Structure formats: structure tokens, C-alpha cells
Amino acid sequence: MKILQLLISLFLVSCAQQTILTGGAKDNKPPKLVLDSNRIVTNFSENHLLLEFNENIQLIKDKRTFITNPEINNIELIEEKNKIDLVWRDSLSKNTTYSFIFLNAIADITESNKIDELKYIISTGNKIDSGSIYGSINKYPEKSPLENALIYAKGINGNSNFHRTYSNSNGEYILNNLKKGKYILYCFDDENNNYLLDTVTEIHGFYLDTIIINDTIVNKDIIAYKPYEKVALDEVKFNPLGHLELNFNRPIDSCSVQALESNYIYSSNSLNNKHHFYFKDTIEKHTIIIKSKNEFYDTVRIAYDYKKPYENKIIYKEYINHQLESPREYKLAFNQYINRIDTSLIEISSDSNKIPTQFYFKKNILSVVTKKELSNYKMTLFPKSVVGVKNTKEDTSLVAFKINNKRNLSSLELKVNNIPFDNAIIQIFKSEIMIKEIPVSGYKLDTTLNNCFPGKYYLKLIGDLNKDGYWTIGNLKNKVLPEPIIDYEGLVELKKNWTANILWDFKIEK
């Protein structure tokens, strides 16, 4: 009996191991619209649209995933199993083509296979509008594609249609099924997803001329610009040594300060968005007027903040001037205005040999110009060699530095002919830093820049149409384009002990 039971058990196990049950092949196909061939409908008069799919679906509801062109206000998407019912209250315009576009918004409920793009087209008239605008959007100055930018084609002069779409990863876009009429075209990155252009924070661009659509396909590329930041004062620092530091929200060319309680305020070199000033007196509170050309004007009350730490002695650091033309002297910038120096207590040497030297002193900057063209130097500052507005240097300091001689530098002979603007600005960049700006009045420029650091440079020309000395961004409301910017094709390479000759002729370029 036991043997029989064992045989039966073995038989059952054997049978169970013969077949493996599976769920079938994995579904990797997205849902499909039922009656897909009937997606274009004319003479449409309903207040809703029912879409039916071949399987149950899930709907991703997002501003960027569902678009109606022209825009239909107060439209509601009702999802139920394998159907989406689009319901609206407002009446549709007569003789108008409407597109319902789903972008990665519809997927099956089992494997989440998405439909990349689903477009359903209807017309309230007897035909489908066939006008199109396509193109690409590139950012300036990067010249890179602007991805996911919101593009609007807005009808004007009796055409109330409002079409929108988004650019792809290559910055490309297309607007289809446009009604005959006149349009303006603009784009922006819409970071806050509110469908509204914020010219202060959002990259944007537009096509100035009116676009006429007559069942045609039109190519329009757009250059998008970063917003022009209005100059603003972010931070003011003032310490008991009379050092005033102004930090702006963006780099500015120049800045001046007038102190109402004092006639003694001096500026030093400023880089990027930081500007430094030094008082010659010991007044602890000041009312200052700050000006930056015609962009910024403000009156600020300042006082010493004794709670913040500061170095209560004379200190210095290397003075760096990001200019195209290299100064042959070495400079030290002190942390306070210097009243007096004793050059007999400052020694310049090379390989333990004293070097004849000229010293120049202005405000808080010490300039050292050696008479011999050597490269490596040591500067010794002995006690009491420098007397500042608050302190006297009481220790001995050793500074190692180099001075570029002419054999290590370069020159640039720049000729610009047939400039297409009455007033222009030529900008010279190195490593993304603008190091030289040359205003031009007329149609040509002929200049030589000596003692230049070797390296690769690139040039820009700005058409200064409003003659304010700045690049001015456009204004969509007033239909004013940004001032034109033309890049020099290629890089300008400056080599040691060499002169580069550059001819930039706009007549030849055309």
C-alpha cells in the first residue's frame, strides 16, 4: 500500500513539472485610437469630442502634454477606461480648424506604453486649414538649441487665432493647420509654466515682421536672448578701514561714488559685479550717491559694521586687470587708502641681485616697473614701508612675481571695414570674459593693440542703434528687435612675439 502511494505521488510530481504556465508575450505597443482613419472631421458642431482606444488607458494631465490649437478655454478631459471625453462650454469659432494634441500624455494601463504624439483634427467649416510655420530656435550667444520653448503664433488684424507648441531637443518646432491670415511669432522658455512671457527672467525671442499665411508652409527661425537685467545693488560692505565694496546683480562697466560728508573717496579697479572704493578720512558714517552711467542711481546711507570680522592691519593682494593690453608692471592692491610709502624700504631683486626699479603709487595700488627685462622677481616690503589711512605696515613681507616682457606678448592689428551701422561697439572676448570694448562711430575701424596676452580671442560687433553705448534687448510689445549682434567667424589666435593681422570686411561677408 505504501509503495502504491509513493508511486502515485511521484506520478503527480512528474505531471506537474511537464508544463510551465506564463502570462504570454510582454505588451510593448501603445494604445491605438479606434477608427484611426477617421481622425479628420469637417463641419463639426458638437461641444465635446469622444476618443475611444483599443484598450484601457491612463491619462497624464499636464499643461505641457495637452494642447488645443487655436486655444479652447475651459476644456475638461474626462477619462473612463478606454475613452477620453473632451468637453467644453464655449462655442467654437466658425470656419476654423482645431487641433487636439496629446504629447506623451496617453499610455496603456498595464505596461504604461505611451503614445508619443496623438493629434485629432476637426473643422467647423467644410475644409481643413493647411497653413504651417516651422523652424528652429537657438539661444544667443551660445548658439545652442532652446529645448522645450513655448512658441506662439498669434493672429492679428481680424485674425483671433492663437496657436502654440513646444520645441524639441534640437530646438525645432512646427505649427500646423493655420488659418489664412496674418500672424506674429514669438517664443520663451516659460520656466514657471504660466503661459505668460516674463521678460525679466525668461529667455525669449520673436520674429519682428508680420507673417502672412495662405495655405502655405513658411520657414521662420528665431534667435532667443537672455533677459536684460536692470542694474541693481545687491550688497554694500563698509569696514572701519574705509573700504567700501559695492556688489551689483550683474557686471557693469563703471561705477562712481560721491560721499556727501567727505571729499575723500577713491576707486580702484573693479572686476565683474564688484566695485571697490577707499576713503581717505576716518568718518564712520557716510551718505553716498552711486551712479553707473545712465543705468543706476541711488543714495545709500552707510556705517561701519563692527560685528563683521575684518583684518585690522595693512594687507595686500595681487592686482589683476582683465584687459586686452597687458600692463608690463606688477601691481599690489592694499586693503585701505595709502597715505605714504617709503621706496627706500622696498627692495626688488632677481637671483639675489638688486634690480633698478620705478615705483608708482595711486590710491591703494602700488605699481612696480623694472628697468631690466627679466622674468622672475622678489619684492621685499620692510616695516613702515607703507603707511595707510588707519595702519602702518609693521612686518616684513616677501612677494614673488613675474613680469611679462615684450617677447612673451603679442599684438593685434584690427581693421574693420564697411560696418553696416552708423554707431557700433566692438567687443573682444577671451575665455568668455569681455576684456576690451571699442566704440565705433562711422563705417570702419583701424587700430593696433599692443602687449596682448597670448591666447585665443573672439570678436563681436553690436549695432548700437539707439547710441546709448550698450547692447539693448528688444521689446515685444513695441515690436522692437534686440540690437543686432554679429560674430566674427572663427577665433583670433595671438602668439608670443607675433603680430596678428585681422581684416573684418562686412562687404566681403555679404
C-alpha positions in Angstrom: 0.0 0.0 0.0 2.8 2.4 0.9 4.6 1.6 -2.4 1.4 2.3 -4.3 1.0 5.7 -2.5 4.6 6.6 -3.3 4.2 5.7 -7.0 1.1 7.9 -7.2 2.9 10.8 -5.5 5.8 10.5 -8.0 3.4 10.5 -10.9 1.7 13.6 -9.7 5.0 15.5 -9.3 6.1 14.4 -12.7 2.9 15.6 -14.3 3.2 19.0 -12.5 6.7 19.5 -13.9 5.8 19.0 -17.5 4.1 22.4 -18.2 5.2 26.0 -17.2 2.3 28.5 -17.2 3.2 32.0 -18.5 1.3 35.3 -19.0 2.2 35.5 -22.7 4.4 37.9 -24.5 5.0 41.3 -22.9 2.8 44.1 -24.3 5.1 46.8 -25.8 2.6 48.5 -28.1 0.9 51.8 -27.2 -2.9 52.2 -27.3 -4.4 52.8 -30.7 -7.3 55.1 -31.5 -10.4 53.2 -32.7 -11.4 54.2 -36.2 -8.0 55.8 -36.7 -8.6 56.6 -40.3 -11.5 58.9 -39.4 -9.5 61.4 -37.4 -10.1 64.4 -39.6 -13.7 65.7 -39.3 -15.3 68.7 -41.1 -18.5 70.6 -40.3 -18.1 69.8 -36.6 -20.8 71.3 -34.4 -20.6 69.5 -31.1 -19.5 70.8 -27.7 -17.5 67.7 -26.9 -15.2 65.1 -28.6 -15.1 61.4 -27.6 -11.9 59.5 -28.3 -12.0 55.7 -28.0 -9.0 53.4 -27.8 -8.5 49.7 -28.3 -7.5 49.1 -24.6 -7.9 50.8 -21.2 -5.7 53.9 -20.9 -4.3 56.2 -18.3 -4.1 60.0 -18.9 -1.3 62.3 -17.8 -2.9 65.7 -17.3 -0.4 68.5 -17.6 -0.2 71.8 -19.3 2.7 70.6 -21.5 1.1 67.4 -22.5 -2.2 68.6 -23.9 -2.6 71.4 -26.4 -5.6 72.8 -28.3 -4.9 75.0 -31.4 -6.4 77.5 -31.5 -6.8 77.6 -27.7 -10.2 76.4 -26.3 -10.9 77.9 -22.9 -12.3 75.8 -20.0 -11.9 72.5 -21.7 -12.2 69.4 -19.5 -10.7 65.9 -20.1 -12.8 63.1 -18.7 -11.1 59.7 -18.6 -13.0 56.4 -18.3 -11.5 53.0 -19.0 -10.6 53.2 -22.8 -12.2 56.5 -23.5 -11.4 60.2 -23.2 -14.2 62.7 -23.4 -13.2 66.3 -24.2 -15.9 68.7 -23.1 -16.0 72.5 -23.4 -18.7 75.1 -22.8 -17.6 77.9 -25.1 -18.7 77.9 -28.7 -16.1 77.1 -31.3 -15.3 79.8 -34.0 -16.9 79.4 -37.4 -14.9 78.0 -40.3 -11.9 77.2 -38.1 -9.7 74.2 -37.9 -9.0 72.9 -34.4 -6.2 70.5 -33.4 -6.2 68.4 -30.2 -2.7 67.4 -29.5 -1.6 64.9 -26.8 2.2 64.8 -26.2 3.3 61.7 -24.3 0.0 62.0 -22.3 -1.7 58.8 -23.1 -0.5 55.3 -22.1 -1.9 51.9 -21.6 -2.9 50.9 -18.1 -0.9 47.7 -17.9 2.7 48.4 -19.2 2.5 52.3 -19.4 3.3 52.2 -23.2 2.9 55.9 -24.2 1.7 57.4 -27.5 4.5 59.9 -28.4 2.0 62.2 -30.1 -1.6 61.9 -30.9 -3.3 64.6 -33.0 -7.0 64.8 -33.7 -8.2 67.4 -36.2 -11.7 68.9 -36.7 -13.1 71.8 -38.6 -16.2 73.8 -38.0 -16.2 74.6 -41.7 -16.1 72.4 -44.8 -12.3 72.2 -45.1 -9.2 71.7 -43.1 -6.8 74.7 -42.9 -3.4 73.8 -44.3 -1.0 76.7 -43.4 2.1 75.9 -41.5 5.1 77.7 -39.8 8.2 75.8 -38.9 11.7 76.5 -37.9 14.3 76.3 -35.1 15.1 78.3 -32.0 18.6 79.0 -30.9 19.9 80.8 -27.9 22.3 83.7 -28.1 25.3 83.8 -27.6 25.6 80.1 -27.0 24.1 79.3 -30.5 22.6 76.2 -28.9 19.1 74.9 -29.4 16.4 76.1 -26.9 14.6 73.0 -25.9 11.0 72.9 -24.6 10.5 76.5 -25.5 6.8 77.7 -25.8 6.1 79.1 -29.3 3.1 81.2 -30.1 1.7 82.2 -33.4 -0.8 85.0 -32.6 -3.3 86.1 -35.2 -3.6 89.9 -35.8 -5.8 92.3 -37.9 -9.0 90.4 -37.5 -7.5 87.0 -37.1 -8.1 86.0 -33.5 -6.5 82.5 -33.7 -3.9 81.7 -31.1 -1.6 78.6 -31.8 1.1 77.2 -29.6 3.6 74.4 -29.5 6.9 73.4 -27.9 10.3 73.0 -29.4 12.0 69.6 -29.3 15.5 68.7 -28.1 17.0 70.2 -31.3 15.1 73.5 -30.9 12.8 72.6 -33.8 9.1 73.4 -33.9 6.2 73.2 -36.3 2.7 74.8 -36.1 0.2 73.2 -38.5 -3.4 73.8 -39.7 -3.1 77.6 -39.5 -6.0 79.6 -40.9 -5.4 82.2 -43.6 -4.4 85.5 -42.2 -1.6 87.5 -40.5 0.4 86.3 -37.5 3.2 87.4 -35.2 5.6 84.8 -33.9 7.4 84.7 -30.5 8.8 82.2 -28.1 10.1 81.9 -24.5 11.2 79.2 -22.1 8.2 79.6 -19.7 10.1 78.3 -16.7 7.1 78.8 -14.4 4.6 77.2 -16.8 2.1 80.1 -16.6 1.9 80.6 -20.4 3.0 84.3 -19.9 6.2 85.8 -21.1 8.3 87.2 -18.2 10.9 89.4 -19.9 12.8 89.9 -16.7 13.6 86.2 -16.1 12.8 84.1 -19.1 14.8 83.6 -22.3 12.7 84.8 -25.2 12.8 85.8 -28.8 10.4 86.9 -31.6 10.1 87.4 -35.3 9.5 91.1 -36.0 7.8 91.1 -39.4 4.2 90.0 -39.9 3.8 86.5 -41.3 1.2 86.1 -44.0 -0.4 82.6 -44.2 -2.2 81.5 -47.4 -2.3 77.7 -47.3 1.5 77.9 -47.3 4.4 76.4 -45.5 6.7 79.1 -44.0 10.1 78.7 -42.5 10.9 81.1 -39.7 14.0 80.7 -37.4 14.1 82.6 -34.1 17.1 83.8 -32.0 16.3 83.8 -28.3 18.1 86.1 -26.0 18.7 86.0 -22.3 16.8 88.7 -20.4 18.4 92.1 -19.9 18.9 92.5 -16.2 18.3 96.0 -14.9 21.2 97.0 -12.8 20.5 96.6 -9.1 22.6 96.9 -5.9 22.7 93.5 -4.1 25.1 94.2 -1.2 27.0 97.1 0.4 30.1 96.3 2.6 31.9 99.0 4.6 34.6 98.4 7.2 36.5 100.6 9.7 39.5 100.7 7.4 37.4 102.9 5.0 37.0 100.1 2.4 33.6 100.3 0.6 32.6 97.3 -1.6 29.5 97.5 -3.8 28.1 94.2 -5.2 25.8 94.6 -8.2 23.4 91.9 -9.6 25.4 91.8 -12.9 28.7 93.1 -14.2 28.7 96.8 -15.1 31.3 98.8 -17.0 31.9 101.6 -14.5 30.6 103.0 -11.3 31.2 106.3 -9.4 30.5 107.2 -5.8 30.1 110.6 -4.3 30.2 111.0 -0.5 28.2 113.9 0.8 30.1 114.2 4.2 33.5 113.8 2.7 35.6 114.8 -0.3 38.0 111.9 0.1 36.8 108.8 -1.7 38.8 106.9 -4.3 38.1 104.0 -6.6 40.3 101.1 -7.5 39.9 98.6 -10.3 36.7 96.6 -10.3 36.0 93.2 -11.7 32.7 91.7 -12.8 30.0 92.8 -10.5 32.2 94.0 -7.6 33.4 97.6 -7.3 35.8 98.8 -4.6 36.3 102.3 -3.1 38.5 103.7 -0.4 38.0 106.6 1.9 40.9 108.9 2.8 39.4 110.1 6.1 38.1 108.4 9.2 34.4 109.3 9.2 32.4 106.3 10.3 29.1 107.2 8.7 28.5 108.4 5.1 25.7 109.3 2.8 26.8 108.2 -0.7 25.4 108.8 -4.2 26.1 105.8 -6.5 26.0 106.2 -10.3 26.5 103.8 -13.1 26.4 105.7 -16.4 22.7 106.2 -17.0 21.6 102.8 -15.7 21.7 103.1 -12.0 21.3 105.9 -9.5 20.8 105.6 -5.8 21.5 107.3 -2.5 22.7 105.0 0.3 23.5 105.6 4.0 26.4 103.5 5.2 28.2 103.0 8.5 30.8 100.7 9.9 29.6 97.2 10.9 31.9 96.3 13.8 30.2 93.0 14.2 31.7 91.7 11.0 35.3 90.4 11.1 37.9 92.3 9.2 41.7 92.4 9.0 42.8 95.3 11.2 46.2 95.8 9.6 47.6 96.6 6.2 47.3 93.6 3.9 47.6 93.3 0.1 46.9 91.0 -2.8 47.9 90.8 -6.4 46.0 93.3 -8.6 44.5 91.6 -11.6 43.3 93.6 -14.5 41.3 91.7 -17.2 42.3 93.9 -20.1 43.4 93.0 -23.5 46.5 95.1 -23.3 48.8 93.7 -20.6 50.5 96.2 -18.3 54.2 95.4 -18.1 54.3 96.4 -14.4 53.4 94.3 -11.4 50.7 95.7 -9.0 49.7 95.2 -5.4 46.3 96.3 -4.2 46.1 97.2 -0.4 43.0 97.0 1.8 43.0 100.7 2.6 43.9 104.0 1.1 47.7 104.6 1.3 48.8 108.0 2.6 52.5 107.4 2.1 55.2 105.0 1.0 58.9 104.9 1.6 60.5 103.4 -1.5 63.9 103.1 0.3 62.2 100.3 2.4 61.0 98.4 -0.7 63.6 96.2 -2.5 63.3 94.4 -5.8 65.7 91.6 -6.6 66.3 88.7 -9.0 68.7 85.9 -8.2 69.8 87.9 -5.1 70.8 90.9 -7.3 69.1 94.2 -6.7 67.2 95.5 -9.7 66.7 99.2 -10.6 63.0 99.8 -10.2 60.4 102.6 -10.6 57.5 102.8 -8.2 54.2 104.4 -8.8 51.6 104.8 -6.2 47.9 105.8 -6.6 45.0 105.5 -4.2 45.5 101.9 -2.9 47.6 100.5 -5.8 51.4 100.1 -5.8 52.9 99.7 -9.3 56.3 98.3 -9.8 58.1 98.8 -13.2 61.5 97.1 -13.5 64.2 98.6 -15.9 65.6 95.1 -16.8 63.5 92.7 -18.9 63.8 89.7 -16.6 61.0 87.3 -15.7 61.3 86.2 -12.0 61.4 88.8 -9.2 61.2 89.1 -5.5 59.9 92.1 -3.7 60.6 92.8 -0.1 58.5 95.2 1.9 60.2 96.2 5.1 58.4 97.5 8.2 57.0 101.1 7.9 57.4 101.0 4.1 53.7 101.6 3.7 51.5 103.9 5.8 47.8 103.6 5.3 44.8 105.7 6.4 44.5 103.6 9.6 47.6 101.5 10.0 51.3 101.2 9.3 52.9 98.2 7.9 54.9 96.7 10.8 56.2 93.3 9.4 58.5 92.2 6.6 56.8 90.7 3.6 58.3 88.8 0.6 56.4 88.7 -2.7 57.4 86.6 -5.6 56.1 87.7 -9.0 56.7 87.7 -12.8 56.6 90.4 -15.3 55.9 89.7 -18.9 58.4 91.2 -21.3 57.6 92.0 -24.9 59.0 88.7 -26.2 56.2 86.9 -24.3 53.4 89.2 -25.5 51.6 89.7 -28.8 50.0 92.4 -30.9 46.7 92.7 -32.8 46.2 94.8 -35.8 42.5 95.0 -36.3 40.8 96.5 -39.4 37.0 96.5 -39.7 35.6 97.8 -43.0 32.1 98.6 -44.2 30.4 98.4 -40.8 26.7 98.3 -41.5 25.7 100.7 -38.7 26.3 104.4 -38.1 27.3 103.5 -34.5 28.7 100.3 -33.3 30.5 98.6 -30.4 33.3 96.1 -31.0 33.8 93.6 -28.1 36.8 91.4 -27.6 36.5 88.3 -25.5 38.9 85.8 -24.0 37.6 82.7 -22.1 34.1 84.1 -22.0 35.3 87.3 -20.3 34.9 90.6 -22.2 38.3 92.3 -21.9 38.1 95.1 -24.4 35.2 97.3 -25.7 35.8 99.7 -28.6 33.0 102.2 -29.6 33.0 103.0 -33.3 31.4 105.9 -35.0 31.5 105.5 -38.7 31.9 102.6 -41.1 35.4 101.5 -40.3 37.9 100.9 -37.5 41.7 100.7 -37.8 43.5 100.1 -34.5 46.5 98.3 -33.1 46.5 96.7 -29.7 50.0 96.0 -28.3 51.3 94.0 -25.4 48.5 91.4 -25.5 48.5 88.2 -23.6 48.8 85.2 -26.0 45.7 83.0 -26.4 42.5 82.7 -28.4 40.1 85.6 -28.7 36.8 86.1 -30.4 35.1 89.3 -31.6 31.6 90.6 -31.7 30.1 93.7 -33.3 27.0 95.3 -31.8 24.9 97.7 -33.9 24.3 100.4 -31.3 21.1 101.7 -33.0 20.0 103.9 -30.0 23.5 105.2 -29.5 23.5 104.5 -25.7 26.8 102.6 -25.6 25.1 99.3 -24.6 23.6 96.3 -26.2 19.8 96.8 -25.8 17.4 93.8 -25.8 14.2 94.0 -27.8 10.7 94.8 -26.8 7.9 92.5 -28.0 5.1 94.9 -27.0 6.6 97.8 -29.1 7.8 95.4 -31.8 11.5 96.4 -31.4 14.1 93.7 -32.1 17.2 93.4 -30.0 20.1 95.4 -31.3 21.9 93.3 -33.9 25.0 91.3 -32.9 27.4 89.9 -35.5 30.0 87.4 -34.5 33.4 87.3 -36.2 33.7 83.9 -37.9 36.4 81.8 -36.1 38.9 82.6 -33.3 41.7 85.1 -33.3 44.9 83.4 -32.1 47.6 85.6 -30.6 51.1 84.1 -30.3 54.1 85.1 -28.4 56.3 87.8 -30.0 54.0 88.0 -33.0 51.5 90.4 -34.7 48.2 89.1 -35.9 46.5 91.0 -38.7 42.7 90.7 -38.9 40.6 92.2 -41.6 36.9 92.0 -40.9 35.1 93.3 -44.0 31.3 93.2 -44.0 31.1 93.9 -47.7 33.1 90.7 -48.5 30.9 88.7 -46.0 27.8 89.6 -47.9 
